[in-house]
Amino acid sequence: MDNQNLIDMANRIGDFFESMPDHEEALTGVAEHIRRFWEPRMRRALLSTLDEAPDAYGLALTDFTREAIVRYREKLTPAEAPAV
């Protein structure tokens, strides 16, 4: 998975929602879009990239997108797959 591509996609989503007049609604929109339309492994990769290298990749996130991801991290974190 290309981590920089995930960051770029998240920023494009953030750019779209940031134009909304209600800041809180816009933040929720970013998180909900990522939660609904990104598969779990994409969300895991995005979150782990931010955890492992916050300075390297985190700086590439816009402030608005970072705020949405940090605020709604719990909702964005996929459930663990059941053990087989």
C-alpha positions in Angstrom: 0.0 0.0 0.0 1.4 3.4 -1.0 1.3 5.5 2.2 1.8 8.8 0.4 -1.1 8.0 -1.9 -3.3 7.4 1.1 -2.2 10.7 2.6 -3.0 12.5 -0.7 -6.4 10.9 -0.9 -7.2 11.8 2.7 -6.2 15.4 1.9 -8.4 15.6 -1.2 -11.3 14.4 1.0 -10.4 17.0 3.6 -10.2 19.7 0.9 -13.8 18.9 -0.2 -15.3 18.9 3.3 -13.3 21.9 4.6 -15.4 24.2 2.4 -18.5 23.5 4.4 -19.6 26.4 6.6 -20.0 24.2 9.8 -16.6 23.2 11.0 -17.8 20.3 13.2 -20.0 18.9 10.4 -17.1 19.1 8.0 -14.8 17.2 10.4 -17.4 14.5 10.8 -17.8 14.4 7.0 -14.2 13.6 6.5 -14.2 10.8 9.1 -17.4 9.3 7.9 -16.3 9.3 4.2 -13.1 7.5 5.1 -14.9 5.1 7.4 -17.6 4.2 4.9 -15.6 4.1 1.6 -12.1 3.0 2.6 -11.5 -0.7 3.2 -10.2 -1.6 6.7 -6.6 -2.2 5.5 -6.5 1.3 4.0 -7.6 2.8 7.3 -5.2 0.7 9.2 -2.3 1.7 6.9 -3.2 5.4 7.2 -3.4 5.3 11.0 -0.2 3.2 11.4 1.7 5.5 9.1 0.8 8.4 11.3 1.8 6.4 14.4 5.1 5.2 13.0 6.3 8.3 11.3 4.3 11.3 12.3 6.9 13.8 11.2 7.6 12.2 7.8 4.0 11.6 6.7 2.0 13.5 9.2 3.3 16.8 7.9 1.9 16.0 4.5 -1.6 16.0 6.0 -3.4 19.3 5.9 -4.2 20.7 9.4 -7.9 20.2 8.8 -7.5 16.6 7.6 -5.2 15.8 10.5 -7.8 17.3 12.9 -10.5 15.1 11.5 -8.4 11.9 11.7 -7.2 12.6 15.2 -10.6 13.6 16.5 -12.4 10.5 15.0 -9.5 8.0 15.2 -11.6 5.6 17.3 -14.3 5.5 14.6 -11.7 5.1 11.9 -10.0 2.2 13.5 -11.3 -1.0 12.0 -12.5 -3.8 14.3 -10.1 -6.6 14.8 -10.7 -9.6 12.6 -11.9 -12.6 14.5 -9.2 -15.3 15.0 -9.6 -18.3 12.8 
